[in-house]
Structures are given as structure tokens and as C-alpha cells.
Amino acid sequence: MKLFGVTFRHGVHPPDSKGLTDAVPIRRMPFPDRIALPLRQHAGKPARCLVEKGDRVERGDKIAEADGFVSVPIHASAAGTVAAVEWWPHPDGSMAETVVIDVERYSPQIPRPRIVPRWEGLSPEAVRAAVQEAGVVGLGGAAFPTHVKLSPPEDLPIEWLLVNGAECEPYLTTDHRTMVEYPERVHFGIRIMMQCLGVERAVIGVEKNKPDAIAELERTLPGDLDVSVMPLTVKYPQGAEKMLIEVVTGREVPSGKLPMHVGAVVQNVGSIATIAEVFETGLPLIERVVTVTGPGVGKPSNLIVPVGTQLQDVLDFCGGVTDDAAEIVFGGPMMGTSQPDMRTPLIKGTTGVVVLTEAEVKPKQTYPCIKCGHCLDACPVFLNPSELGILAQAGRYDEMEERHLMDCMLCGCCSYVCPSNIPLSQMFALSKNALRKRQAA
């Protein structure tokens, strides 16, 4: 099969702004005094709580179990006592049922051991069960349960495992540092996924602005597997699943379909490294690498953070925020969400904390659409954001659906290039939620 390697059409070129942390080694953050673990940390059905106020938990204990196939359990990321099971601020701006744990100050935080069998002798079903039991989800932001990606229908054979190391969002360097510092772990996770999926070829896509990551991955390539590293054009949103598939394989995912319909499974490098860690150490997903960065933070860092750590604790550890800090975003500035509450916890899908100053925050004043067409030239899935924006303002959601609103990736390219400063991406996110609620009703 041919590797294409050309870039996709459209997209944008925002400043990558990665210089603050791309050379900063990953370090471990101390355990905070309190952690908050929402039961809704992944796509699909929220986990079902197993604990109540006053219960003692050890690090790694299951505090909520998967409530269905598209669901994963939640584990305590620190030893302590359950202080409450209550509604708590969630990174998506809503309130979510959350297990709040007071961390034991003098605990050695040694995780309770989990018995994970050697992966070599496991069937694909057993590997998927172990991955689900460990609570592994996509760490690129979407937090889709990984075991579901490892379970394609029998009538959809998978030919490609595509490893997403593009990390095209400005500021973020979690994947970059993972590839530089833990390349062997990435390759071990690839080995497990290839065996589970029954594929013979894997490609790691890494943007060319990460030459040290490309070099480390190539240096540690396994000699007995067909794994290659493909340097990618630096362009946003190069890391989107559909864009990566098009670039690597030349295949286009049809409207309304998934990567598996064109014979591909795409997995983020952080998730793959976590799969390796599950079988290496027996640890579930209780911590992750997070980039804390931006001109408004005292000491930009790449940190291993216990899941459930509150925003205030992370920022305090990184030197606090500057006097001109204006906005805090979970994720990158293109697709991330602003955070109004410092109690909000970092969850499994939190890739970064970006603190922007007044100089970086876009003016809030908006103007009428001037039909310039910039958004059409930017949209990587060839929608008409201008028309969809007009329909969104009028609440004409059915017409938006007819114009393929559900194909929108909410990448933010249209908002980025709009000279009228219309928040198109945010309008589309609200419209998609309205459509889903209408369909559910």
C-alpha cells in the first residue's frame, strides 16, 4: 500500500506558540490536598458511583464502574477519604456528579496492585477487557473509550493503525514530550494494539516542527514490526482523525462514517503510551501528562498530574498567574473551553491549561457577516460556515443538519479567520447539542 504524505486541503496556520514548553522535561506534580473526580470523564455513558461519603480509598481503587459498553470505570488517583459525592464544576461548563476525596497527607501513595496478565497470551477480547477495566480513554481531548476503538465490527476489517502524534493545537506539548521521553513505551503500546486489531502496518504521524520526537521514534523503531514514522506538514487541524487518514492513506472518510469504514483506527500517542503502562505496571489511568503554559502563567511546565486535581492547585504549583492574565483555557486555544471556576478539576481528557493575557484574548465585539468567504477557504471538511452561522442565529437547526452540520469537527478554523469576529465554532457546538437533545426527545 502506498503512503501518500501530502497535506489535506484548506485549514489554517496559527502560530504554534510551543516554545514555552517544547523543551521542558516532564516532571511530577505533588499530590494536592483534595481531588475531585467527575463520573463523566469520557464520551458515552457516565460511570456509576461505587462509594459514599466516609469511605476510605487507596490510590488505584475503583470508585465508579463502567455503565455500559461505551463507558469506562473511574479510579481514585490518590489515597484518602471520600469527603462527598456531590455536584461539582465540570470542564465543559456544566455541573457533574463528582466524587470528592480528601487526600491523606502522609500516605506514601503506593497504588493498590491490580493483576494484569501478560499481554502476549491474551485474546483480543481479553486485551479489550483489560483496557476498559483500566479506564483508558483517548487522551487527545475527545476522551473516547479506547476499548471501543479496539472492537471494530467483523465486517469492517482494519488495515491501518494510525498513531496521532501531530499535536497541531497551539501551545500544547504533552504528546511531543511523551514521544521524546517515552518512545519505547509508545512502541510497546503500538505492538499491543496491532496484535489486538490484527493489523500488520502502523504509521506514526508527527508534524515536522517536532524533529526531536521524530528522531527518537525512528531510533527506537521495533525491528520485527512494520511501523514507520511519517513527518507531516505543519498545518491546523493536521491532527484531526479524518485529516490524518487522508494524508497517510489517501482515503476520505465519507460523511456520517467513522475511520473504521475506510479500514483505519486512529489513536493518540498518549493513549497508546497509557495502554503500555497498563500492561507494564498494572496501573489504571489515574494520572496524565498535562501542559500548563501561556504568557499568563508563572512557570510553564509539562506535568504528570493526578486526575481530579483542581485548576487552582495546578496553577499554584506553576507559579500562579500574572497580573494581566485574562482567560484560562482547558485544551488549546482553537478547540479548548474557557474555565470560570478555579475548583474545576483536570480530567482524563484535559490536554493542557493555557493562561492567556489581555494581549492574546480576541476582542469580544462582533460584526455582521460580510460574505468574504474566508471561512469557506479554511474549513477542512468543505462546509459553508457563513451559511450555517446565519441558520444558527435563527435557530433553524433542521436546515443546519441538512447542510451537514454534524460533519463539523468544531476545529475553530472558521472562527479563527472570520474578520467579523463571529464565534462560529461555538455557535455550531450549541447547535449540535440542540440537535442531539431534539433527537433524544
Secondary structure by P-SEA (a helix, b strand, c coil): cccccccccccccccccccccccccbbbbccccbbbbbccccccbbbbbcccccccccccccccccccccbbbbbcccccccccccccccccccccbbbbbbcccccccccccccccccccccaaaaaaaaaaacccccccccccaaaaacccccccccccccccccccccccaaaaaaaccaaaaaaaaaaaaaaacccbbbbbbccccaaaaaaaaaacccccbbbbbbbccccccccaaaaaaaaccccccccccccccccccccaaaaaaaaaaaaccccccbbbbbbccccccccccccccccccaaaaaaaacccccccccccccccccbbbbccccccccccccbbbbbccccccccccccccccccccccccccccaaaaaaaaaacaaaaaaaacccccccccccccccccccaaaaaaaaaaaaaaaaaac
